[in-house]
Amino acid sequence: MDCETIKKSLGSWLDVELADSEAAKIKAHLEICAECAEEKRRLIRLQASIKDVLESRASGIAFEPFWRGVRSRILEKRPWYVALREMISGDFLSPQRLAWTIPVGIALILALLSLDQFSPWGSQKNNLTSVESIDGHGFNVAVFRESQTKTTVIWLFENQEDEDEPSGESTPPGSSF
């Protein structure tokens, strides 16, 4: 690494913000380069001076009234209509608010569409039932499905009246399901 790159990275290196591999390269360079080592010492003195000034000035600032004001604003209870008025009177068509209108609108539409299905006072749906019959080589299968109670009944029975067309296979006598 050249000296210019090292000097640009010294602040990040002193703040331990660099990857280990890059920090190791800078440390190795500082051990052999007197100019970059002097730049490191100047940065350390500058950081110490700034820290001293900030600490001395911060001790004279009264933070307690500031934090009391912040706490009172957080705990302040405002009526709902004040918040609504502020929301409407502000930048009502801001991009952040417009970005939320589509998902909120979709959620409201879905809620309205499903309200009838899940509400006890909604219209009662017809109880749909279906019966399917399948012929299987002389044996019949009937399936009864009822949607409201989610009941399924399966009947397996032999064709007693030989109404079906004869199949190529014969069924052995006395066989049953």
N, C-alpha and C positions, 0 to 999 in steps of 0.2 A: 504494500500500500504506500502511496506517496504522501508527502507531508501535508498537502492541501486537503486530501481526503481525511487524514487523521485529524487535522484541525477542525474540519467541519463536523466530525463525529465526536469530538471531545466532550461536548455538553451532554450528549446522550449517554456516553460512556460513564461520565461522572454520576449521572442520575440512574445508572444501572438499567438502561432501557434497551440495550443491544443484546443480540443473540450471543451465546457463549463463545462461539467460534470467532465472531467479529471482535468481541471484547478481548479475547486472547491475542489476536493480531495487533490490536491497538496497544495493549500492555507490552507486548514484545517490542513494538516500534518505539514506545516511550523509553524503554530501557537503553536503547542505542542512539536515540536522536535527542540531542540537548535542546535544540530549538523547540521541538514539540513538547518536551518535558517542561520547558519554561512557560509555554502557552498553557499547559495544564495547571501550573502553579498560579498563573495570573487568573485563570478561571476560578480556581478554588478561592483565591483572595476576593474576587468579585462576588462570588456567591455568599461568602461570609459577611462581606460589607452590606450587601442587600438584606441579608437575614437580620443583621444587627439593627439596621434602620427600620425595617418593618416591625420587629419586635418592640423597639422603643416607641414607635408611633402607635402601635396597636394597644399598648398599655394605657395610653391616654384617651382612648375612644371608649365611650360608655355603650357597651353592647347590650346591657340589660334592658333599657327602654326599647331598643330595637326588637329584641326577642320577645318582650312582652307584647308589643304591637303585632308581631307575626302570630304569636299564640292566640291573641284575642281575635284576629281575623280568621284563623282556622276554626276556632270554636264558636264563632258567631253563627247564630241560627237566623237564616233569612226566610221569609215566607216564599212559598213556591212561585207565586205570581211575580215576585221581584226577579227571580232567576229567569223566568220565562220572558219577562219584558227585556231583560238585558240580552238574552239570547236572540230575540227577534230584532231589537234595536241595533245590535252589533252588526258585523259584516255577515249578514244572513246568507249570502250566496258565496261564501268563501269556498275555496277548493276542498278544504278539509271536511266541511259540512256536506258538500255535494258528493264527495266520495262515499259518505255513509248512507246517502239516500237510497242507492240501489239495493244494498244488502238488507237494509231495514224494510224497504218496500217489498222485497221478495219474502222476507220473514212474515210480514203482515198478511200478504196474500196467502201464503201457505197456512198460516194460523186460521184465517177465515175459511179456507177450503176444508180444513180438517175439523173445524168447530162442530159441524153437523155430525160428523162421525163419532166424536168422542164426548159430546155433551149429552147428559141425561135428558135434557129437554128438547133435543133435536128431533127431527122427524124420524120415525121408526122405519127402518129399511125392511124390505121384504126378505123373508127367510128363503134364500135361494137353495134349492136342492137339485142335485143331478143324479141320474141313474144311468150307468153305462153297462152294456151287456156285451160280452165277448164270447164267441163260440170257439171252443178249442177241441177239435177232434171228438165230437160226440159229448163233450162235457161243456157245461156253460158256467160262466163266471159273471156275476152281477156285482157292480160296485155302487153303493149308495153313499153320496157325499152331501152333508148338510152343513152350510157355511156358518150359521149363527153359533151353534154349539161346537163347531169344528169336529163333527162326528163322521167317521167313515166306517161303513159296514160292508164286508165282502162276503157274498154268498157263493159257494161252490156247489153245483148240483149237476146230476146227470140228466140228460134229455130223455124223459120218460115216454114222450109221445112220438119220438122220431120225426119231429117236424123239420129238423135240419136235413140238409142234403147229406147223403151218406158219404163219409170220408173214406179214403183209401185204406185207412187202418181200422182194424176191428178192435173193439175194446174187450178185454177178457171179462167173462161173466163174473159177477160178484165183486167187481172192483169198485171202490168208492173213494171219495176224497177223505 
